[in-house]
Amino acid sequence: MTFRLLLLLCVCLPLTALAGEPRPRTYDIVIVGGGKTEAEAQAALDKLKEKVLWVRLSTGGFPGVEKSDNYPGLNKGLYIAVLGLCPKGGLTKIKDLMKAVKVHAPGAYSKTLKGQYGDPCPPEEAFTPPDAEEKPLLDRVAKEPASAEAFFAYALFLKEQGRLGEAQVMVDEALRLNPNHAEAQSLTRVLMVLMTD
């Protein structure tokens, strides 16, 4: 009886463990430059940071410089400036995102690969030209880069537009500039709830 139970456990445990492991998904990795050295990849990213506020302020792991060896299917031995990874079948259409990104980084490209990377897809709207309502807010941020109020106002606008990931990046900057900004503290709590629904 004990032997049968032990045998059953040995057979079932590996099957249970396998069932709990996430399956690899298909992604489009968005690369804005790179080279043989880390400095070359960083230079491509820095150039984009000058043009796109979201790229400059985002601190969630991407955008960033990575070794190409970390991603199956890419050429080995290089450093790449990775803007993000977009799951296939997700909300972001890679063609539209790449069209918007290439305005700022003409050499940007995407490659399809498999793995488990979560959902670090860059927001397409961060790369598209601002409309008449958004432009004054961006202009204010450019003129007042040390103003928590300017970043908070822009974050509030982005939240109202449903651009929650971008709003979080901007409210984080407002709180970095002024950790006691009560309205920004409140907005970050609201965004947390909205992004977990």
C-alpha positions as CSV (number, residue, x, y, z in Angstrom):
1,M,0.0,0.0,0.0
2,T,2.8,2.5,0.9
3,F,4.7,1.6,-2.2
4,R,1.6,2.3,-4.4
5,L,1.1,5.6,-2.8
6,L,4.8,6.5,-3.2
7,L,4.6,5.5,-6.9
8,L,1.5,7.5,-7.4
9,L,3.1,10.6,-5.9
10,C,6.2,10.2,-8.1
11,V,4.1,10.0,-11.2
12,C,1.6,12.8,-10.3
13,L,3.9,15.4,-8.9
14,P,5.8,16.1,-12.1
15,L,2.6,16.4,-14.0
16,T,1.2,18.8,-11.4
17,A,4.4,20.9,-11.5
18,L,4.2,21.1,-15.3
19,A,0.6,22.2,-15.3
20,G,1.5,25.2,-13.1
21,E,4.3,26.4,-15.3
22,P,3.4,29.3,-17.6
23,R,3.6,28.6,-21.3
24,P,5.9,30.7,-23.5
25,R,4.1,33.4,-25.4
26,T,4.9,35.0,-28.7
27,Y,6.2,38.6,-28.5
28,D,7.4,41.4,-30.7
29,I,10.5,42.9,-29.2
30,V,10.9,46.6,-30.1
31,I,14.6,47.6,-30.7
32,V,15.6,51.2,-31.3
33,G,19.3,50.6,-31.9
34,G,22.4,48.8,-30.6
35,G,25.9,47.6,-31.4
36,K,28.9,45.7,-30.2
37,T,29.2,47.8,-27.1
38,E,26.8,48.8,-24.3
39,A,27.7,52.5,-25.0
40,E,26.4,52.2,-28.6
41,A,23.1,50.8,-27.5
42,Q,22.8,53.4,-24.7
43,A,23.5,56.2,-27.2
44,A,20.5,55.1,-29.3
45,L,18.3,55.1,-26.2
46,D,19.6,58.5,-25.1
47,K,18.8,60.0,-28.5
48,L,15.2,58.8,-28.2
49,K,15.0,60.1,-24.6
50,E,15.7,63.6,-25.9
51,K,12.6,63.3,-28.1
52,V,10.0,61.3,-26.1
53,L,9.2,62.2,-22.5
54,W,7.8,58.8,-21.6
55,V,11.1,57.2,-22.7
56,R,13.1,59.6,-20.5
57,L,11.0,59.1,-17.4
58,S,10.0,55.4,-17.5
59,T,11.6,53.4,-14.8
60,G,9.9,50.0,-15.1
61,G,12.8,48.0,-16.5
62,F,12.0,49.0,-20.1
63,P,13.2,50.9,-22.0
64,G,16.7,49.7,-21.3
65,V,19.9,48.3,-22.7
66,E,20.1,44.5,-22.8
67,K,22.4,41.8,-24.2
68,S,21.0,40.2,-27.3
69,D,22.0,36.8,-25.8
70,N,19.1,37.2,-23.4
71,Y,16.6,36.8,-26.2
72,P,16.3,33.6,-28.2
73,G,16.4,34.1,-32.0
74,L,18.4,37.4,-31.9
75,N,22.0,37.6,-33.1
76,K,24.3,36.9,-30.3
77,G,27.1,39.1,-28.8
78,L,25.4,42.4,-29.2
79,Y,23.9,45.1,-27.0
80,I,20.4,46.3,-27.9
81,A,18.3,49.3,-26.8
82,V,15.0,47.6,-26.0
83,L,11.9,49.8,-25.9
84,G,9.7,47.0,-24.8
85,L,8.1,43.6,-25.6
86,C,4.6,43.4,-26.9
87,P,2.6,40.2,-26.7
88,K,1.1,39.0,-30.0
89,G,-2.6,39.3,-29.9
90,G,-2.5,42.0,-27.2
91,L,-4.1,45.4,-27.4
92,T,-1.1,47.0,-29.2
93,K,-0.9,46.6,-33.0
94,I,2.9,46.3,-33.6
95,K,2.6,47.9,-37.1
96,D,1.0,51.1,-35.6
97,L,3.5,51.2,-32.8
98,M,6.5,50.8,-35.1
99,K,5.2,53.5,-37.4
100,A,4.9,55.9,-34.4
101,V,8.3,54.9,-33.0
102,K,10.1,55.3,-36.4
103,V,9.2,58.9,-36.5
104,H,11.6,59.4,-33.6
105,A,14.0,56.5,-34.2
106,P,14.1,55.7,-38.0
107,G,16.3,52.6,-37.5
108,A,13.9,51.0,-35.0
109,Y,12.7,47.5,-35.8
110,S,10.9,44.6,-34.2
111,K,11.6,40.9,-34.1
112,T,9.2,38.0,-33.1
113,L,10.3,35.7,-30.3
114,K,8.9,33.4,-27.7
115,G,9.3,33.5,-24.0
116,Q,7.7,34.8,-20.7
117,Y,8.3,38.6,-20.4
118,G,5.0,39.8,-18.9
119,D,3.6,42.8,-20.7
120,P,6.2,45.6,-21.0
121,C,4.8,47.0,-24.2
122,P,5.4,50.7,-24.7
123,P,2.4,52.9,-25.1
124,E,1.9,53.9,-28.8
125,E,0.4,57.3,-27.8
126,A,3.6,58.3,-26.2
127,F,5.2,58.5,-29.7
128,T,2.4,60.1,-31.6
129,P,2.2,63.9,-32.0
130,P,0.1,65.6,-29.3
131,D,-3.3,67.0,-30.1
132,A,-4.3,70.6,-29.4
133,E,-5.4,69.7,-25.8
134,E,-2.3,67.7,-24.9
135,K,0.3,70.1,-26.5
136,P,0.1,72.9,-23.9
137,L,0.5,70.4,-21.1
138,L,3.7,68.9,-22.8
139,D,4.9,72.5,-23.4
140,R,4.5,73.3,-19.8
141,V,6.5,70.3,-18.7
142,A,9.2,71.3,-21.1
143,K,9.3,74.8,-19.7
144,E,9.0,73.8,-16.1
145,P,10.9,70.5,-15.8
146,A,11.2,70.9,-12.0
147,S,7.5,71.6,-11.4
148,A,5.6,68.8,-9.7
149,E,2.4,70.7,-10.6
150,A,3.2,70.6,-14.3
151,F,3.7,66.8,-14.2
152,F,0.6,66.3,-12.1
153,A,-1.5,68.3,-14.6
154,Y,-0.2,66.2,-17.4
155,A,-0.7,62.9,-15.5
156,L,-4.3,63.9,-14.8
157,F,-4.9,64.6,-18.5
158,L,-3.4,61.2,-19.4
159,K,-5.6,59.4,-16.8
160,E,-8.7,61.1,-18.3
161,Q,-7.7,59.9,-21.8
162,G,-7.4,56.3,-20.5
163,R,-3.6,56.3,-21.0
164,L,-3.0,54.9,-17.5
165,G,0.6,53.6,-17.9
166,E,1.8,57.0,-19.1
167,A,-0.2,58.7,-16.4
168,Q,1.6,56.6,-13.8
169,V,5.0,57.5,-15.2
170,M,4.1,61.3,-15.0
171,V,2.6,61.1,-11.5
172,D,5.7,59.2,-10.4
173,E,7.8,62.1,-11.6
174,A,5.5,64.6,-9.8
175,L,6.1,62.7,-6.6
176,R,9.8,62.5,-7.2
177,L,9.9,66.3,-7.5
178,N,7.5,66.8,-4.5
179,P,6.9,63.7,-2.4
180,N,4.3,65.7,-0.3
181,H,2.1,66.6,-3.3
182,A,-1.3,65.5,-1.9
183,E,-3.2,65.4,-5.2
184,A,-0.4,63.4,-6.9
185,Q,-0.5,60.9,-4.0
186,S,-4.2,60.6,-4.4
187,L,-3.9,60.1,-8.2
188,T,-1.3,57.4,-7.8
189,R,-3.7,55.4,-5.6
190,V,-6.5,55.9,-8.1
191,L,-4.2,54.7,-11.0
192,M,-3.2,51.6,-8.9
193,V,-6.9,50.6,-8.6
194,L,-7.7,51.3,-12.2
195,M,-4.6,49.4,-13.5
196,T,-5.4,46.3,-11.4
197,D,-9.1,46.0,-12.6
